[in-house]
Amino acid sequence: MLSQLKTLAIVATFAATTATAATAIAAPLKNGPPAPEFTGITKWLNSEPITLQQLRGKVVLVDFWTYTCINCVNTLPYVKAWNQKYKDQGLTVIGVHTPEYPFERNTDNVKTAIKRFGISYPVAQDNQYATWSAYNNQYWPAFYLIDKKGQIVYTHFGEGDYAQTEAKIQALLAQKD
């Protein structure tokens, strides 16, 4: 009986910890901080260099990813679908490819991955982690939603909560300037 109670206590503690962690993974931010500018970008793929200043008045989804991260690969169908569905309504998706391994710094490897995954939106190659550091990012994948005024208003780390993220994109696009 005592061992069953211990097991129940451990399971309950784990469940509470998991629930708390899951809540922190996707978080809308009220009056979020200004989004840091893209910095230290080695190469822009699928576009000329872009600044956040140029994107004022648009909703921006910044997606930190790397091409060998399975969690990142699993999010790509959603990111590509949001880009396709909302780009004409004012959403700009920027992939920030930040390598985990040395071979991921090779631009040809990143280009091959972009082609293989069918990514058409701009990808910034952040080989020195400058933009990653500017965002104080710690995760692959990581989404940062930036409102039309340039404020970070939503973050999500890891996979999941796709409906919540899409609902936030829709709400931001519906806001008046």
Secondary structure, 3 states (H helix, E strand, C coil): CHHHHHHHHHHHHHHHHHHHHHHHHEEECCCCCECCCCCCCCEEECCCCCCCHHHCCCEEEEEEECCCCHHHHHHHHHHHHHHHHHHHHCEEEEEEECCCCHHHHCHHHHHHHHHHHCCCCCEEECCCCHHHHHCCCCCCCEEEEECCCCEEEEEEECCCCHHHHHHHHHHHHHCCC
